[in-house]
Amino acid sequence: MNSTLGDFLDKMGLTEYESKTLTTLFALKEADSPEVARQAQVPKTRVYDVLDQLVEKGLAVCVSTRPKKYRALQPSDVFQKLLGETQSEIEDWQKKVQQISKELAT
C-alpha cells in the first residue's frame, strides 16, 4: 500500500483496514473479496465487513453479486466526500466551542 495515501486516509478518519482496502481497490479498479483480501493484506474474515463499511460510507460500490465484486469511487470523489465529512465535523466543533465559551463567560 502506498504509505502516503494510507496515512492520508487514516487521518481522514478511515480505519487501517479501510485504508488498505480502499487503496487496493484504487489499484485493482474492480475485484472480488478474496482478491482484495490478498492484495490489501486484510484477513479474509474481516474483508467482507470492511468492504460493506466502504459501501455504506459511499466510498465504494458493489458492481456485481455473483461473485460479489467491488469498485472504489474515483479518487477525487472519495477525497471530496471525506473532506466534506471532515468540514462538517469541524463546523460542529466550532459550534460547540462557541456554546461552551458563552456558558463560561456568564
SERO-4910 file (N, C-alpha, C, O; in steps of 0.05 Angstrom, whole numbers):
BEGIN
 pado doro    nc1    nc2    nc3   cac1   cac2   cac3    cc1    cc2    cc3    oc1    oc2    oc3
  Met    A     17    -24      0      0      0      0     18     25      0     38     26     13
  Asn    A     10     44    -15     23     70    -15     21     82     13     -2     89     21
  Ser    A     43     85     27     41     94     55     31    122     57     18    129     77
  Thr    A     38    140     38     28    167     39     -2    168     37    -15    182     52
  Leu    A    -12    153     18    -41    152     14    -55    139     38    -75    149     48
  Gly    A    -43    117     48    -54    104     72    -54    122     96    -74    123    111
  Asp    A    -33    137    100    -31    156    122    -53    178    119    -66    186    138
  Phe    A    -56    188     94    -76    209     89   -104    198     95   -120    212    108
  Leu    A   -110    174     86   -137    162     90   -141    158    120   -164    161    130
  Asp    A   -121    149    134   -123    146    163   -130    172    177   -147    173    194
  Lys    A   -116    193    169   -121    220    180   -149    230    173   -161    246    188
  Met    A   -160    220    151   -187    229    143   -208    212    157   -232    216    151
  Gly    A   -200    194    175   -220    180    192   -225    151    185   -242    138    197
  Leu    A   -211    140    165   -214    112    159   -197     95    177   -176    103    187
  Thr    A   -206     70    182   -190     52    197   -167     41    180   -167     46    156
  Glu    A   -149     28    192   -126     17    178   -136     -2    156   -127     -1    133
  Tyr    A   -154    -20    163   -164    -39    143   -180    -25    121   -178    -33     98
  Glu    A   -195     -4    128   -210     11    107   -190     24     88   -194     24     64
  Ser    A   -169     36     99   -149     49     83   -135     30     64   -132     35     40
  Lys    A   -127      7     75   -114    -14     58   -132    -24     36   -124    -28     14
  Thr    A   -157    -28     44   -177    -39     25   -183    -19      3   -184    -26    -21
  Leu    A   -187      6     10   -193     27     -9   -170     31    -28   -174     34    -52
  Thr    A   -146     33    -17   -122     36    -34   -119     13    -53   -111     18    -77
  Thr    A   -125    -11    -45   -124    -34    -62   -145    -32    -84   -139    -38   -107
  Leu    A   -169    -24    -77   -190    -20    -97   -182      1   -118   -188     -2   -142
  Phe    A   -169     22   -109   -159     42   -128   -140     29   -149   -142     35   -173
  Ala    A   -123     12   -139   -103     -1   -157   -115    -22   -175   -108    -24   -198
  Leu    A   -133    -38   -164   -145    -61   -179   -168    -52   -197   -175    -67   -216
  Lys    A   -179    -29   -192   -203    -19   -207   -228    -34   -199   -248    -22   -191
  Glu    A   -228    -61   -201   -251    -77   -193   -241   -105   -185   -224   -116   -198
  Ala    A   -252   -115   -163   -242   -141   -153   -262   -154   -134   -280   -140   -123
  Asp    A   -259   -180   -131   -276   -194   -112   -263   -194    -85   -239   -187    -82
  Ser    A   -277   -202    -65   -267   -201    -37   -241   -216    -32   -223   -205    -20
  Pro    A   -239   -241    -42   -214   -256    -37   -189   -241    -49   -168   -241    -37
  Glu    A   -192   -230    -73   -170   -216    -86   -163   -190    -70   -140   -184    -66
  Val    A   -183   -176    -61   -179   -152    -44   -164   -160    -19   -145   -147    -11
  Ala    A   -173   -181     -6   -161   -190     19   -131   -197     15   -114   -189     31
  Arg    A   -125   -211     -7    -97   -218    -13    -80   -193    -18    -59   -190     -6
  Gln    A    -90   -176    -35    -74   -153    -43    -71   -133    -20    -50   -120    -17
  Ala    A    -92   -129     -5    -92   -109     16    -80   -119     42    -74   -104     60
  Gln    A    -76   -145     43    -66   -158     67    -84   -153     91    -76   -146    113
  Val    A   -110   -157     85   -131   -155    105   -142   -184    108   -147   -197     88
  Pro    A   -146   -193    133   -156   -221    136   -182   -225    122   -200   -208    122
  Lys    A   -185   -249    110   -209   -255     95   -234   -252    113   -255   -244    104
  Thr    A   -231   -259    138   -253   -258    157   -262   -229    162   -285   -224    170
  Arg    A   -245   -210    156   -252   -181    161   -259   -166    135   -273   -146    136
  Val    A   -248   -176    112   -251   -160     88   -280   -156     79   -286   -135     68
  Tyr    A   -297   -175     85   -326   -172     77   -338   -148     93   -352   -132     81
  Asp    A   -333   -147    119   -343   -125    135   -332    -98    126   -346    -78    124
  Val    A   -306    -98    120   -292    -73    112   -304    -64     85   -309    -40     82
  Leu    A   -308    -82     66   -319    -74     41   -347    -63     44   -355    -43     32
  Asp    A   -363    -76     61   -390    -66     67   -389    -38     80   -406    -21     74
  Gln    A   -370    -34     97   -367     -7    110   -360     14     89   -371     36     91
  Leu    A   -343      8     71   -335     27     50   -360     33     32   -363     56     23
  Val    A   -376     13     27   -400     17     11   -419     35     27   -431     54     15
  Glu    A   -423     29     52   -441     45     69   -432     75     70   -449     93     71
  Lys    A   -406     79     71   -395    106     72   -396    120     45   -390    144     43
  Gly    A   -404    105     24   -405    117     -2   -379    120    -16   -376    137    -34
  Leu    A   -359    104     -8   -332    106    -20   -326     84    -40   -307     86    -55
  Ala    A   -343     64    -40   -341     42    -59   -369     32    -66   -388     38    -52
  Val    A   -370     16    -87   -396      5    -95   -392    -25   -101   -370    -34   -109
  Cys    A   -413    -40    -97   -414    -68   -105   -425    -68   -133   -447    -59   -139
  Val    A   -409    -79   -152   -416    -77   -180   -428   -103   -191   -440   -103   -213
  Ser    A   -425   -125   -177   -438   -150   -185   -443   -167   -161   -429   -163   -140
  Thr    A   -461   -185   -163   -469   -201   -140   -458   -230   -140   -455   -242   -119
  Arg    A   -453   -241   -163   -443   -269   -165   -421   -271   -184   -426   -272   -208
  Pro    A   -396   -271   -176   -387   -266   -148   -389   -236   -143   -388   -219   -161
  Lys    A   -391   -229   -117   -392   -201   -110   -365   -188   -117   -344   -197   -110
  Lys    A   -367   -166   -132   -343   -151   -139   -348   -122   -131   -370   -112   -131
  Tyr    A   -326   -109   -124   -326    -82   -113   -309    -64   -130   -289    -72   -142
  Arg    A   -316    -38   -129   -300    -18   -142   -301      7   -125   -322     14   -114
  Ala    A   -278     20   -122   -277     46   -108   -289     68   -126   -287     65   -151
  Leu    A   -299     88   -114   -306    112   -130   -281    124   -141   -259    116   -133
  Gln    A   -283    143   -158   -260    158   -168   -246    170   -144   -259    181   -126
  Pro    A   -219    169   -144   -204    181   -121   -213    210   -114   -216    216    -91
  Ser    A   -217    226   -134   -225    254   -129   -252    255   -114   -256    272    -97
  Asp    A   -271    237   -122   -297    236   -109   -294    226    -80   -307    237    -62
  Val    A   -277    207    -76   -272    196    -49   -261    219    -31   -270    223     -9
  Phe    A   -241    233    -41   -228    254    -25   -248    277    -19   -248    287      3
  Gln    A   -264    284    -39   -284    305    -35   -304    297    -13   -311    313      4
  Lys    A   -313    272    -14   -331    261      6   -319    262     34   -331    271     53
  Leu    A   -294    253     36   -280    253     62   -275    281     72   -278    287     96
  Leu    A   -268    299     54   -264    327     62   -290    340     71   -290    355     91
  Gly    A   -312    334     58   -338    344     66   -345    335     94   -355    351    110
  Glu    A   -340    310    100   -346    299    126   -329    313    147   -338    319    169
  Thr    A   -304    317    140   -285    330    159   -293    358    164   -292    368    187
  Gln    A   -301    372    143   -310    400    146   -335    402    163   -337    420    180
  Ser    A   -354    383    160   -378    383    177   -370    378    206   -382    391    224
  Glu    A   -352    361    210   -343    355    238   -330    380    250   -334    386    273
  Ile    A   -314    394    234   -301    418    244   -322    439    251   -320    453    271
  Glu    A   -342    442    234   -363    462    239   -378    455    265   -385    473    280
  Asp    A   -383    429    269   -396    421    294   -379    428    318   -389    438    338
  Trp    A   -353    424    316   -334    431    338   -334    461    343   -334    470    366
  Gln    A   -335    476    321   -335    505    324   -360    515    339   -359    532    356
  Lys    A   -383    503    333   -408    510    346   -406    503    376   -416    518    393
  Lys    A   -395    480    382   -392    471    410   -374    490    425   -379    497    448
  Val    A   -352    498    412   -333    517    425   -347    543    431   -344    554    453
  Gln    A   -363    554    412   -378    578    416   -397    575    439   -400    593    456
  Gln    A   -411    553    440   -431    548    461   -417    547    489   -426    560    508
  Ile    A   -396    532    490   -381    530    516   -369    556    524   -369    563    548
  Ser    A   -359    571    505   -348    598    511   -369    616    522   -363    631    542
  Lys    A   -393    616    511   -415    632    522   -422    624    550   -426    641    567
  Glu    A   -423    598    554   -430    588    581   -409    596    602   -416    603    624
  Leu    A   -384    595    594   -362    602    612   -361    632    617   -352    641    638
  Ala    A   -370    648    598   -370    677    601   -391    687    620   -389    709    630
  Thr    A   -412    671    625   -434    680    642   -429    671    671   -446    677    688
***
